[in-house]
Amino acid sequence: MLWRAWGVFGVQNAGEAAVEKEKAQGKRLATLAREAGVEHYVYTSVGSAHKQTGVPHFDNKWRIEETVRGLRFAIPNDQTSTPQLSQCPNLLPKRLVWHPGISTDPCADAVAANATVQWSTIRAIIRGVRSVAFTLLMCAAFGQAPRAGVDTRPQFEVASIRPFDSNAQRPGIGFSGSRFTGNGVSARLLIEMAYELQPFRLSNAPGWIDSELYTVQATWSEANGTRFREMLQRLLEERFHLEMRRESKEQNLYGLLVRDKNKLQPTKTPGRSATRARAEDRNVRTEFVATTMGRFAEILSRELNRLVVDETGLPGEYDFVLETEREVDEKNMFVTPLVPSVGQAGLKLEARKGPVEFYTIRAIERPSEN
């Protein structure tokens, strides 16, 4: 049904689909549309999806948005937009992810003299979704389209990249207010941080992105504090000239689910995430402090070399302890398999198939001078 369609309008009902299925449905529909050659995709979300509200069906919609953006539909000038429609009274109290984009704030600039409308896009969508025609038309008509070729993502106020001096600096990563410092970091690590990737999801990487280490320092305005990954992506593109191709494949993966919620305790130190390990002979006690379920799923993904998707529906940060046993031939006393012990935290893993995004490096260069 999707093959050679001009556009798709995607909306999932969390009430009927249930929170754990809504995200899978949203991502699957967008992926199928992309694979079928659909040119344009419209997704209805919620106005606060990007704010990490902790409301499961709000956060799910943000994850679907990220998938839609990552699939990069055939957009003129390669533009994307996530218009905020919460300021359109009595129209559509939703967040609309529109490819190609209209305004980043369709109603705030309602009287802007240079407001423009992509009428061919509007008319084509109206033909397919007549039930929302009036809403789409009104909100789009007062939007101001971004200029062709303009990157609307935020950027660091100041950023420096220089070779790492192991004699003068200790390796490590730290955040302090609106400042990031990475000592002894590789280009691969920066890419993985920027795109939330595990190593197995990145291919065609030249050897130097692992072997050559850098000191990276960056600062940003408080207004962009929650958009660190976007700023890092832009830095990689501008300084490393990084170009990547994304594709989604059906793969084996794991879902991280709750087995006994009573074993998870809300953290006593919010915002101060840490992981501490203590070893005695082969016994290792690993303490997770102020850890989100998404972050724990990421840790498990790296151990399994397979994507682990957070499907707990649990917002916020938690404290928990896993007691494990180190492998006999493992020399590093703190390296221990965590997967067999997830039940100690009231969690479980379930194997299934699902779409997994893979990234192929098309081009990357050693960083340009500061």
MARLOTOR-155167 format. One record per atom (N, C-alpha, C): x, y, z negated. Coordinates in steps of 0.2 Angstrom, whole numbers, padded with zeros to 4 digits, always signed. Layout:
XYZ;...
//
This chain:
+0004-0006+0000;+0000+0000+0000;+0004+0006+0000;+0010+0006-0003;+0015+0012-0003;+0019+0013+0003;+0019+0008+0007;+0024+0008+0013;+0022+0014+0018;+0027+0018+0019;+0026+0024+0023;+0021+0029+0021;+0019+0029+0015;+0015+0034+0012;+0019+0040+0011;+0016+0046+0012;+0019+0053+0012;+0021+0054+0005;+0016+0053+0000;+0017+0055-0007;+0013+0051-0012;+0015+0051-0018;+0012+0047-0023;+0011+0051-0029;+0005+0050-0032;+0003+0054-0038;+0003+0049-0044;+0007+0049-0049;+0008+0044-0054;+0006+0047-0061;+0001+0043-0064;-0001+0044-0070;-0003+0038-0074;+0000+0037-0080;-0001+0031-0084;-0005+0033-0090;-0010+0029-0092;-0014+0030-0098;-0011+0026-0104;-0008+0029-0109;-0005+0026-0115;-0010+0022-0119;-0016+0025-0119;-0022+0022-0123;-0024+0015-0120;-0024+0014-0114;-0026+0008-0111;-0020+0003-0110;-0014+0006-0108;-0008+0002-0106;-0004+0000-0112;-0005+0004-0118;-0001+0003-0124;+0006+0006-0123;+0009+0009-0128;+0015+0013-0128;+0020+0009-0125;+0021+0002-0127;+0027-0002-0124;+0026-0003-0117;+0020-0003-0114;+0019-0004-0107;+0019+0002-0103;+0017+0008-0106;+0017+0014-0102;+0023+0015-0098;+0029+0015-0102;+0035+0017-0099;+0037+0012-0093;+0036+0006-0094;+0038+0001-0089;+0034+0002-0083;+0027+0004-0084;+0023+0005-0078;+0025+0011-0074;+0026+0017-0078;+0028+0023-0075;+0035+0022-0071;+0040+0019-0074;+0046+0018-0071;+0045+0013-0064;+0041+0008-0065;+0040+0003-0060;+0037+0007-0054;+0032+0011-0055;+0028+0014-0050;+0033+0019-0046;+0037+0023-0049;+0041+0027-0046;+0047+0023-0042;+0049+0018-0045;+0054+0014-0041;+0051+0011-0035;+0045+0008-0036;+0042+0005-0030;+0041+0010-0024;+0039+0016-0026;+0038+0022-0022;+0044+0023-0018;+0050+0024-0022;+0056+0025-0019;+0058+0020-0014;+0057+0014-0016;+0059+0008-0012;+0055+0008-0005;+0049+0010-0006;+0044+0010+0000;+0045+0016+0005;+0050+0020+0003;+0051+0026+0007;+0047+0032+0006;+0043+0032+0001;+0039+0038-0001;+0043+0044-0001;+0041+0050+0002;+0045+0056+0002;+0044+0060-0004;+0038+0060-0007;+0037+0065-0012;+0033+0062-0018;+0035+0063-0024;+0032+0060-0030;+0030+0065-0035;+0023+0065-0037;+0021+0069-0043;+0019+0065-0049;+0022+0067-0054;+0020+0063-0061;+0017+0068-0066;+0012+0066-0069;+0009+0070-0074;+0012+0067-0081;+0015+0072-0085;+0018+0070-0091;+0014+0075-0097;+0018+0077-0102;+0015+0081-0107;+0020+0087-0108;+0017+0092-0110;+0021+0099-0111;+0027+0098-0116;+0027+0094-0121;+0032+0093-0126;+0037+0087-0125;+0036+0084-0119;+0040+0078-0118;+0048+0079-0119;+0050+0085-0117;+0057+0086-0117;+0060+0088-0124;+0056+0088-0129;+0058+0091-0135;+0059+0086-0141;+0059+0079-0139;+0061+0074-0143;+0056+0075-0150;+0050+0074-0148;+0045+0075-0154;+0044+0070-0159;+0047+0064-0156;+0046+0058-0161;+0039+0054-0159;+0035+0057-0156;+0028+0054-0154;+0030+0049-0148;+0029+0043-0149;+0031+0038-0144;+0028+0039-0137;+0022+0040-0136;+0019+0041-0130;+0022+0048-0127;+0024+0053-0131;+0027+0059-0128;+0034+0057-0125;+0038+0054-0130;+0045+0052-0128;+0045+0047-0122;+0040+0043-0121;+0040+0038-0116;+0039+0042-0109;+0035+0047-0109;+0034+0051-0103;+0041+0055-0101;+0045+0057-0106;+0051+0060-0104;+0056+0055-0101;+0056+0049-0104;+0060+0043-0101;+0058+0042-0093;+0051+0042-0092;+0049+0041-0085;+0051+0047-0081;+0051+0053-0084;+0053+0059-0080;+0060+0058-0078;+0064+0056-0082;+0071+0055-0081;+0072+0050-0075;+0068+0045-0075;+0068+0040-0070;+0066+0043-0063;+0061+0047-0063;+0059+0050-0057;+0064+0054-0054;+0067+0059-0058;+0072+0063-0056;+0078+0059-0053;+0080+0054-0057;+0086+0050-0055;+0085+0046-0048;+0079+0045-0046;+0077+0041-0040;+0078+0046-0034;+0078+0053-0035;+0080+0057-0030;+0076+0056-0023;+0070+0058-0023;+0066+0057-0017;+0068+0062-0012;+0066+0061-0006;+0068+0065+0000;+0066+0072-0001;+0070+0077-0004;+0068+0083-0006;+0072+0088-0002;+0069+0093+0002;+0072+0098+0005;+0078+0102+0001;+0084+0102+0003;+0089+0105-0001;+0091+0102-0007;+0088+0096-0008;+0089+0091-0014;+0087+0095-0020;+0081+0098-0020;+0079+0101-0026;+0075+0097-0030;+0075+0098-0037;+0070+0094-0041;+0067+0100-0046;+0061+0098-0049;+0059+0103-0054;+0054+0099-0059;+0054+0102-0065;+0049+0099-0070;+0045+0105-0073;+0040+0107-0069;+0036+0113-0071;+0033+0112-0078;+0033+0117-0082;+0029+0117-0088;+0022+0120-0087;+0017+0116-0088;+0010+0119-0086;+0007+0120-0093;+0010+0120-0098;+0007+0121-0105;+0004+0128-0105;+0007+0133-0101;+0004+0140-0102;-0001+0141-0096;-0004+0136-0094;-0010+0137-0089;-0016+0136-0093;-0019+0141-0096;-0025+0139-0100;-0031+0136-0096;-0034+0131-0099;-0040+0128-0096;-0039+0125-0090;-0033+0124-0088;-0031+0121-0081;-0029+0114-0083;-0022+0113-0083;-0020+0106-0084;-0014+0106-0090;-0016+0104-0096;-0012+0105-0102;-0007+0099-0101;-0003+0098-0096;+0001+0093-0095;+0008+0096-0093;+0013+0091-0092;+0019+0093-0089;+0020+0089-0083;+0021+0093-0077;+0021+0090-0071;+0028+0089-0068;+0030+0084-0066;+0036+0082-0063;+0034+0082-0055;+0037+0087-0051;+0035+0088-0044;+0041+0087-0040;+0041+0083-0035;+0046+0082-0031;+0043+0083-0024;+0045+0088-0020;+0049+0094-0021;+0046+0099-0026;+0051+0103-0030;+0048+0107-0035;+0045+0113-0033;+0041+0116-0038;+0038+0122-0037;+0042+0127-0043;+0038+0129-0048;+0042+0133-0052;+0044+0130-0059;+0049+0132-0062;+0050+0129-0069;+0046+0132-0074;+0042+0137-0072;+0036+0140-0077;+0031+0143-0072;+0026+0139-0070;+0022+0141-0064;+0017+0146-0066;+0016+0147-0073;+0011+0152-0075;+0014+0159-0077;+0020+0158-0080;+0023+0164-0083;+0025+0170-0078;+0026+0168-0072;+0028+0173-0067;+0022+0174-0062;+0016+0174-0065;+0010+0174-0061;+0009+0180-0056;+0012+0186-0059;+0012+0192-0055;+0018+0194-0051;+0023+0189-0051;+0029+0190-0048;+0028+0192-0040;+0031+0197-0038;+0030+0200-0031;+0033+0195-0026;+0038+0191-0028;+0041+0187-0023;+0039+0180-0024;+0033+0178-0027;+0031+0172-0028;+0030+0168-0021;+0032+0162-0021;+0031+0159-0014;+0027+0152-0016;+0024+0149-0011;+0021+0143-0012;+0022+0138-0006;+0024+0132-0007;+0025+0127-0002;+0018+0124+0000;+0015+0128+0004;+0008+0126+0006;+0007+0119+0009;+0012+0118+0013;+0011+0111+0017;+0012+0105+0011;+0016+0106+0006;+0016+0101+0001;+0010+0101-0003;+0007+0107-0005;+0001+0107-0008;-0005+0104-0005;-0006+0106+0002;-0011+0103+0006;-0011+0095+0006;-0005+0093+0007;-0004+0086+0008;-0006+0082+0002;-0004+0085-0004;-0005+0082-0010;-0013+0082-0012;-0016+0088-0010;-0023+0088-0011;-0027+0083-0007;-0025+0082-0001;-0028+0076+0003;-0028+0070-0001;-0023+0068-0005;-0022+0062-0008;-0025+0062-0015;-0026+0067-0018;-0028+0068-0025;-0033+0073-0026;-0039+0073-0023;-0044+0078-0022;-0047+0080-0029;-0047+0075-0034;-0049+0076-0040;-0046+0081-0044;-0039+0082-0043;-0035+0087-0046;-0033+0093-0042;-0036+0094-0036;-0035+0098-0031;-0035+0106-0034;-0040+0107-0037;-0040+0114-0039;-0035+0116-0044;-0033+0111-0049;-0028+0112-0054;-0021+0113-0051;-0020+0109-0046;-0013+0109-0043;-0012+0116-0039;-0018+0118-0036;-0017+0124-0031;-0017+0130-0036;-0020+0130-0041;-0020+0136-0045;-0013+0137-0049;-0011+0131-0051;-0004+0132-0055;+0001+0133-0050;+0001+0130-0044;+0006+0131-0040;+0006+0138-0036;+0001+0141-0035;+0000+0147-0032;+0003+0153-0036;+0004+0152-0042;+0007+0157-0046;+0014+0156-0048;+0017+0151-0045;+0024+0149-0046;+0029+0152-0042;+0035+0152-0044;+0040+0155-0040;+0045+0150-0038;+0046+0148-0032;+0050+0143-0030;+0057+0144-0031;+0061+0140-0033;+0068+0141-0034;+0072+0142-0027;+0077+0146-0027;+0080+0148-0021;+0084+0141-0019;+0084+0141-0012;+0087+0135-0009;+0095+0134-0012;+0097+0128-0014;+0103+0127-0016;+0105+0129-0023;+0101+0132-0026;+0103+0135-0033;+0102+0129-0038;+0107+0128-0042;+0107+0123-0047;+0104+0126-0054;+0098+0123-0056;+0095+0126-0061;+0097+0123-0068;+0101+0118-0068;+0103+0115-0074;+0108+0120-0078;+0108+0120-0085;+0112+0124-0089;+0119+0122-0088;+0124+0127-0090;+0131+0125-0089;+0134+0127-0096;+0140+0125-0097;+0144+0127-0103;+0146+0134-0102;+0146+0138-0107;+0148+0144-0107;+0156+0145-0106;+0160+0140-0109;+0167+0140-0108;+0169+0132-0108;+0173+0130-0103;+0175+0123-0103;+0182+0123-0101;+0186+0119-0104;+0193+0118-0102;+0194+0110-0102;+0198+0108-0097;+0200+0101-0096;+0208+0101-0095;+0212+0098-0099;+0219+0098-0098;+0221+0091-0100;+0227+0089-0097;+0230+0082-0099;+0231+0081-0107;+0229+0075-0109;+0230+0074-0116;+0237+0073-0118;+0239+0076-0124;+0246+0075-0126;+0245+0071-0133;+0247+0065-0132;+0246+0060-0138;+0251+0062-0143;+0257+0065-0142;+0261+0067-0147;+0259+0073-0151;+0254+0077-0149;+0252+0083-0153;+0245+0082-0155;+0241+0077-0152;+0234+0077-0154;+0232+0069-0155;+0227+0069-0160;+0224+0062-0161;+0218+0061-0157;+0217+0055-0154;+0211+0054-0150;+0205+0054-0154;+0200+0056-0151;+0193+0056-0154;+0188+0061-0151;+0182+0060-0153;+0177+0065-0150;+0173+0068-0156;+0171+0074-0155;+0168+0078-0161;+0163+0083-0158;+0158+0084-0162;+0153+0090-0161;+0153+0094-0167;+0153+0100-0166;+0153+0105-0171;+0149+0111-0169;+0143+0111-0171;+0138+0117-0169;+0137+0116-0162;+0139+0122-0158;+0138+0122-0151;+0145+0121-0148;+0149+0117-0150;+0156+0115-0148;+0157+0108-0147;+0160+0106-0141;+0162+0099-0140;+0169+0098-0139;+0172+0093-0143;+0180+0092-0142;+0181+0085-0141;+0184+0083-0135;+0186+0076-0134;+0193+0076-0132;+0197+0072-0137;+0204+0071-0136;+0205+0064-0134;+0209+0064-0128;+0211+0057-0126;+0205+0053-0123;+0201+0057-0119;+0195+0054-0116;+0196+0054-0108;+0193+0048-0106;+0194+0047-0098;+0188+0050-0095;+0189+0050-0088;+0184+0052-0084;+0178+0047-0084;+0180+0041-0085;+0174+0036-0085;+0170+0037-0092;+0173+0039-0097;+0170+0040-0103;+0165+0046-0103;+0168+0051-0099;+0163+0057-0098;+0157+0056-0094;+0158+0051-0089;+0153+0049-0085;+0148+0045-0088;+0150+0041-0092;+0146+0037-0096;+0142+0041-0101;+0145+0046-0104;+0141+0050-0109;+0136+0054-0105;+0138+0057-0100;+0134+0062-0096;+0127+0058-0093;+0128+0052-0091;+0122+0048-0088;+0120+0043-0093;+0122+0042-0099;+0120+0037-0103;+0121+0030-0100;+0127+0028-0098;+0128+0022-0094;+0133+0017-0098;+0131+0011-0097;+0136+0006-0099;+0141+0004-0093;+0147+0002-0095;+0152+0001-0090;+0149-0003-0084;+0145-0008-0085;+0143-0013-0080;+0138-0010-0075;+0136-0004-0076;+0131+0000-0072;+0135+0005-0067;+0141+0005-0068;+0145+0010-0064;+0150+0006-0059;+0150+0007-0053;+0154+0003-0048;+0158+0008-0043;+0163+0005-0040;+0167+0009-0035;+0171+0014-0038;+0174+0013-0044;+0178+0018-0048;+0185+0017-0047;+0189+0022-0045;+0196+0022-0044;+0199+0020-0051;+0205+0017-0051;+0208+0015-0057;+0210+0021-0062;+0212+0027-0059;+0214+0033-0063;+0209+0035-0068;+0202+0034-0067;+0197+0037-0071;+0197+0033-0078;+0201+0027-0078;+0202+0024-0085;+0208+0026-0088;+0214+0026-0084;+0220+0027-0086;+0222+0034-0088;+0220+0039-0085;+0222+0046-0086;+0217+0049-0091;+0220+0051-0096;+0216+0054-0102;+0217+0062-0102;+0212+0065-0105;+0211+0072-0105;+0209+0075-0112;+0210+0081-0113;+0207+0084-0118;+0202+0089-0115;+0196+0088-0118;+0190+0092-0115;+0187+0096-0121;+0187+0103-0120;+0184+0107-0125;+0178+0111-0121;+0172+0112-0124;+0167+0115-0121;+0162+0118-0126;+0160+0124-0125;+0155+0128-0129;+0149+0130-0125;+0143+0130-0128;+0137+0132-0125;+0133+0136-0130;+0127+0139-0127;+0123+0144-0130;+0118+0139-0134;+0116+0142-0140;+0111+0138-0144;+0105+0136-0140;+0103+0140-0136;+0097+0139-0132;+0097+0132-0128;+0103+0130-0126;+0104+0124-0122;+0107+0118-0126;+0106+0119-0133;+0109+0114-0137;+0107+0107-0136;+0101+0106-0134;+0098+0099-0133;+0099+0097-0126;+0103+0100-0122;+0104+0098-0115;+0111+0097-0113;+0115+0094-0118;+0122+0093-0117;+0123+0088-0111;+0119+0083-0110;+0121+0079-0105;+0120+0082-0098;+0115+0086-0097;+0115+0090-0091;+0121+0095-0089;+0123+0098-0095;+0129+0102-0094;+0135+0098-0092;+0136+0092-0095;+0142+0088-0094;+0141+0085-0087;+0135+0084-0084;+0135+0081-0078;+0137+0087-0073;+0135+0093-0074;+0137+0099-0070;+0144+0100-0070;+0147+0099-0076;+0155+0100-0077;+0158+0094-0072;+0156+0088-0073;+0159+0083-0069;+0158+0084-0061;+0153+0087-0059;+0152+0089-0052;+0156+0094-0050;+0157+0099-0054;+0161+0105-0052;+0168+0105-0053;+0171+0101-0058;+0178+0101-0059;+0181+0094-0057;+0177+0089-0057;+0179+0082-0054;+0177+0081-0047;+0172+0085-0045;+0169+0084-0038;+0166+0077-0038;+0162+0076-0043;+0159+0069-0043;+0153+0069-0039;+0153+0063-0035;+0147+0062-0031;+0145+0055-0032;+0139+0053-0034;+0136+0046-0035;+0130+0045-0032;+0129+0039-0030;+0123+0036-0027;+0119+0032-0032;+0113+0033-0033;+0109+0029-0038;+0105+0024-0034;+0104+0018-0037;+0099+0013-0034;+0096+0009-0040;+0090+0007-0040;+0087+0003-0045;+0086-0004-0042;+0088-0009-0047;+0088-0016-0045;+0084-0020-0050;+0080-0025-0048;+0077-0029-0053;+0082-0034-0056;+0083-0033-0063;+0088-0037-0066;+0086-0040-0073;+0090-0045-0075;+0088-0047-0082;+0090-0042-0087;+0086-0041-0092;+0088-0036-0097;+0085-0039-0104;+0086-0035-0109;+0083-0036-0115;+0079-0030-0118;+0073-0032-0121;+0069-0027-0125;+0071-0027-0132;+0072-0022-0135;+0073-0021-0143;+0066-0020-0146;+0064-0024-0150;+0057-0024-0153;+0058-0024-0161;+0052-0022-0164;+0052-0023-0171;+0049-0029-0173;+0053-0033-0178;+0050-0039-0181;+0047-0038-0188;+0051-0033-0192;+0049-0032-0199;+0051-0025-0200;+0046-0020-0199;+0047-0013-0200;+0050-0011-0207;+0048-0015-0212;+0050-0014-0219;+0057-0014-0220;+0061-0017-0216;+0068-0018-0217;+0072-0012-0215;+0068-0007-0211;+0072-0001-0209;+0070+0004-0213;+0075+0008-0216;+0074+0014-0220;+0075+0020-0217;+0071+0025-0217;+0073+0032-0214;+0079+0034-0217;+0083+0037-0213;+0090+0040-0216;+0089+0045-0221;+0094+0045-0226;+0094+0050-0231;+0099+0056-0229;+0102+0055-0223;+0107+0060-0221;+0105+0062-0213;+0099+0065-0212;+0098+0066-0205;+0103+0070-0201;+0104+0069-0195;+0109+0072-0191;+0116+0071-0192;+0117+0066-0197;+0124+0065-0198;+0126+0057-0197;+0125+0056-0190;+0126+0049-0188;+0133+0046-0189;+0133+0040-0191;+0140+0037-0192;+0139+0029-0192;+0145+0026-0191;+0145+0019-0191;+0151+0017-0195;+0150+0013-0200;+0156+0011-0204;+0156+0004-0205;+0163+0001-0204;+0163-0006-0205;+0169-0008-0210;+0167-0013-0214;+0172-0016-0219;+0173-0023-0218;+0179-0025-0218;+0180-0032-0216;+0184-0036-0222;+0182-0042-0223;+0186-0046-0228;+0186-0053-0226;+0192-0055-0224;+0193-0061-0220;+0189-0061-0214;+0185-0066-0213;+0181-0066-0206;+0174-0062-0207;+0173-0060-0213;+0166-0057-0214;+0167-0049-0213;+0162-0047-0210;+0162-0040-0208;+0155-0037-0210;+0155-0031-0213;+0149-0028-0215;+0149-0021-0212;+0144-0020-0207;+0144-0014-0203;+0138-0010-0205;+0139-0004-0207;+0134+0000-0210;+0132+0006-0204;+0126+0006-0203;+0124+0011-0198;+0120+0016-0202;+0122+0023-0201;+0119+0028-0204;+0116+0033-0199;+0110+0035-0201;+0107+0040-0196;+0107+0038-0189;+0105+0032-0188;+0106+0029-0181;+0099+0029-0178;+0098+0031-0172;+0091+0030-0168;+0091+0023-0165;+0085+0021-0164;+0084+0015-0160;+0087+0015-0153;+0087+0021-0150;+0090+0021-0144;+0097+0020-0144;+0101+0023-0149;+0108+0023-0150;+0110+0015-0151;+0106+0012-0155;+0107+0005-0157;+0107+0001-0151;+0102+0002-0147;+0101-0002-0141;+0107-0001-0136;+0109+0005-0136;+0115+0007-0132;+0121+0002-0134;+0122+0002-0141;+0128-0002-0144;+0127-0009-0142;+0121-0012-0142;+0120-0019-0140;+0121-0020-0133;+0119-0015-0129;+0120-0016-0122;+0127-0017-0120;+0132-0013-0123;+0139-0014-0122;+0141-0021-0124;+0139-0023-0130;+0141-0030-0132;+0138-0035-0127;+0132-0035-0125;+0129-0040-0121;+0131-0039-0113;+0134-0033-0111;+0135-0032-0104;+0129-0032-0100;+0123-0031-0103;+0117-0031-0100;+0112-0025-0103;+0108-0022-0100;+0104-0017-0102;+0099-0019-0108;+0100-0016-0113;+0095-0017-0119;+0090-0010-0119;+0084-0011-0118;+0079-0006-0118;+0076-0005-0125;+0076+0001-0128;+0073+0002-0134;+0065+0002-0133;+0062-0003-0136;+0055-0003-0135;+0051-0004-0142;+0055-0001-0147;+0053-0002-0154;+0047+0003-0155;+0047+0009-0151;+0042+0014-0153;+0043+0018-0159;+0049+0017-0162;+0051+0020-0168;+0055+0027-0167;+0052+0032-0169;+0056+0039-0168;+0061+0040-0174;+0065+0045-0174;+0069+0046-0180;+0075+0042-0180;+0078+0043-0186;+0085+0040-0188;+0084+0035-0194;+0088+0030-0194;+0087+0025-0199;+0094+0023-0202;+0094+0020-0208;+0100+0017-0211;+0099+0010-0212;+0104+0006-0210;+0103-0001-0210;+0110-0004-0210;+0111-0011-0213;+0117-0014-0213;+0116-0021-0210;+0122-0023-0206;+0122-0029-0203;+0128-0033-0206;+0127-0039-0208;+0133-0043-0211;+0134-0048-0205;+0140-0049-0203;+0142-0053-0197;+0148-0057-0199;+0150-0061-0194;+0156-0065-0195;+0160-0065-0189;+0166-0063-0190;+0171-0062-0184;+0173-0068-0181;+0174-0068-0174;+0176-0074-0171;+0183-0076-0173;+0185-0082-0173;+0191-0085-0175;+0197-0082-0172;+0197-0081-0165;+0202-0079-0161;+0202-0071-0160;+0198-0067-0163;+0197-0060-0162;+0203-0057-0167;+0207-0053-0164;+0213-0050-0168;+0210-0044-0171;+0206-0040-0168;+0204-0034-0171;+0198-0036-0177;+0200-0034-0183;+0196-0037-0188;+0189-0033-0189;+0188-0028-0185;+0182-0024-0185;+0177-0026-0179;+0180-0030-0174;+0176-0032-0169;+0172-0038-0170;+0166-0038-0170;+0161-0043-0172;+0155-0043-0168;+0152-0049-0166;+0146-0049-0162;+0140-0047-0167;+0136-0042-0165;+0131-0039-0169;+0124-0043-0167;+0124-0045-0161;+0117-0048-0158;+0114-0053-0163;+0118-0058-0165;+0115-0063-0169;+0112-0061-0176;+0114-0054-0178;+0112-0052-0184;+0106-0047-0184;+0104-0045-0178;+0099-0040-0178;+0093-0041-0182;+0091-0047-0183;+0085-0049-0188;+0086-0046-0195;+0092-0045-0197;+0093-0042-0204;+0091-0035-0204;+0090-0032-0199;+0087-0025-0199;+0080-0025-0197;+0077-0031-0196;+0070-0031-0195;+0069-0030-0187;+0074-0032-0183;+0073-0031-0176;+0074-0038-0172;+0072-0038-0166;+0073-0044-0162;+0074-0042-0155;+0077-0046-0151;+0078-0045-0144;+0074-0050-0140;+0071-0048-0135;+0067-0052-0130;+0069-0051-0123;+0071-0057-0120;+0074-0057-0113;+0068-0056-0108;+0069-0052-0103;+0064-0051-0097;+0068-0048-0091;+0064-0047-0086;+0066-0044-0080;+0063-0037-0080;+0067-0032-0077;+0065-0026-0076;+0069-0021-0072;+0067-0015-0070;+0072-0011-0066;+0078-0008-0070;+0083-0009-0067;+0090-0006-0070;+0093-0002-0065;+0095+0004-0067;+0098+0009-0062;+0106+0008-0062;+0108+0008-0056;+0115+0007-0055;+0118+0013-0052;+0124+0015-0053;+0128+0021-0050;+0134+0018-0047;+0134+0021-0041;+0140+0020-0036;+0144+0026-0035;+0150+0027-0037;+0154+0033-0036;+0156+0033-0028;+0153+0039-0025;+0155+0040-0018;+0161+0044-0018;+0162+0049-0022;+0168+0053-0022;+0170+0056-0029;+0176+0056-0031;+0178+0059-0037;+0186+0061-0036;+0187+0067-0039;+0194+0069-0039;+0197+0071-0046;+0203+0071-0046;+0206+0073-0053;+0204+0080-0054;+0203+0082-0060;+0200+0088-0062;+0204+0094-0059;+0200+0099-0057;+0203+0106-0055;+0206+0109-0061;+0210+0114-0059;+0213+0118-0065;+0208+0122-0068;+0210+0124-0075;+0205+0128-0078;+0205+0135-0075;
//
